[in-house]
């Protein structure tokens, strides 16, 4: 038997509603059947998750698929969310797990790309974009260099770095998302930053 | 603070996670070592560059594609609906019904065999576990006036066993019978 037709419109909730409800209130409303609450959650998290996943997998199409999978899971598994954790923690956990699964699949295909080269291949990891006098080209060059350096990090360092330095989440929230103790998170962030500083020394 | 402790504390320092005394120790080490100060500045600049990276925006096709996928999920027949209904026997699966039948039959068989026998009046006859001793014949061949065998329970035998062997030997057969009678 088919479920009743959804009332999914691409229009977000009215402006006053957007700021009236927290994420946790929206998911509670969605669990009770309010599909507009789902639309509002998607609008709030779509770009945040895109940034997180794209920085993680370094592939726009793949990132889009993963974020759609995560938001589809939110739709089909809405009752799995229990109001004991922050909604954002739950959402990042889903997206992070899907991204890791995709990377493992990709790795098993044994396709060689820049992110999988060993340290001996570091000379070739730099993107083939030469610095330009143009400001836009310069910033693109820097972005690609940073992105390449992030891809060089081991997965568990990469996750915490993106969550901390790009998504600006707290140590406590990162600890819950990656499910490791707080001390381990701090240590991983520190080591990841030291590694990035070494790799990006010539950016100065 | 040594170099290792200093490097371990860089992120905590930059994220304002150190307590006052640790912060002071960190800063005094940093001010005493120019290369340590340069390292902290480099990491701070790297963090700033990472934070300054542009945010990624979902493409314009993102939402329509997501809604299409949601519609597809909703209209997809669930696994539950396409599962073949299993055969049942009075509401039970054949395996379950078979196992239950065997168990019930075994229970009845064992129960019947273990059920105690009863006499016609319905009273239970206790099992006798003692010895049957024939009454002793008289020494002169005179028939005994009470020919019925005497039932001596194991307890009585155990009582008699308490007496010493020497005493037992002194008893004549008639004495023993008399002794049993006295016990009664």
Interface residues (C-beta under 8 A of the other chain):
Chain A: X1 X2 X3 X6 X8 X10 X42 X46 X47 X50 X51 X54 X55 X60 X63 X64 X67 X68 X71 X72 X75 X76 X142 X143 X146 X147 X150 X161 X165 X166 X168 X171 X186 X187 X189 X190 X193 X194 X196 X197 X200 X201 X203 X204
Chain B: X7 X8 X10 X11 X12 X15 X17 X39 X42 X43 X45 X46 X47 X49 X50 X51 X53 X54 X55 X56 X57 X58 X59 X62 X63 X64 X65 X66 X67 X69 X70 X71 X73 X74 X75 X81
